[in-house]
Amino acid sequence: MQNIGVVFVKMGQYSDAITSYEHIMTERPDYKTAFNLILCYYATGDREKMKKTFTRLLQVDLNLDDEDKYLPHPVSVGRGKGVVWGEGVYEGVGGCGYGWWKEDVW
């Protein structure tokens, strides 16, 4: 179902993506689905549902051990520059979603 929601987002069919993500959140909630659902609500301008989904996101279990919660972000340094790779929410010309990003830090 997650992949179906992503396809709907890429096609600009946010209401269909919302239906897919809402189903996942009722059956087996996870933080990626919650982020994508919040972004779909943002794209459709539904602020109230964005707030409610964010509250639900805060209640989702991340399934992390205590040690994993405090691991540093991966950093690789090359050619005099620091490059940080991470995972998170993005918004671009073709829409919005969840994925990997790269940022030069110096």
C-alpha positions, 0 to 999 in steps of 0.5 A, spaced: 500 500 500 505 504 501 508 504 494 501 505 491 500 511 495 507 514 492 505 512 485 498 516 486 503 522 489 507 522 483 501 522 479 498 528 483 492 524 485 493 526 492 486 524 494 487 517 492 494 517 496 490 520 502 486 514 502 491 509 501 495 512 507 489 513 511 488 505 510 495 504 512 495 508 518 489 504 521 492 497 519 499 498 521 501 505 522 509 507 521 512 514 521 514 514 513 506 513 512 504 519 517 509 523 514 507 522 507 500 523 509 501 529 512 505 532 506 498 530 502 494 534 506 499 539 505 498 539 498 490 539 498 490 544 503 487 541 509 490 544 515 486 540 520 487 533 518 495 535 518 495 537 525 491 530 527 496 526 523 502 530 526 499 528 533 498 521 531 505 521 528 508 522 535 504 516 538 507 511 532 512 507 535 519 507 532 521 500 534 528 503 536 533 500 542 535 506 547 542 505 544 539 507 536 536 513 538 542 516 540 547 514 534 550 520 530 548 522 523 552 519 518 558 524 515 563 523 510 568 528 508 571 528 501 575 533 497 575 539 503 567 538 504 563 535 509 557 532 506 551 529 510 546 524 507 540 523 511 533 521 510 527 525 511 521 529 508 522 533 501 518 538 497 520 539 490 517 541 483 514 534 481 511 534 488 513 532 495 514 525 499 519 522 503 526 520 501 534 520 501 537 527 501 545 530 500 547 536 503 554 540 503 555 542 510 562 546 508 
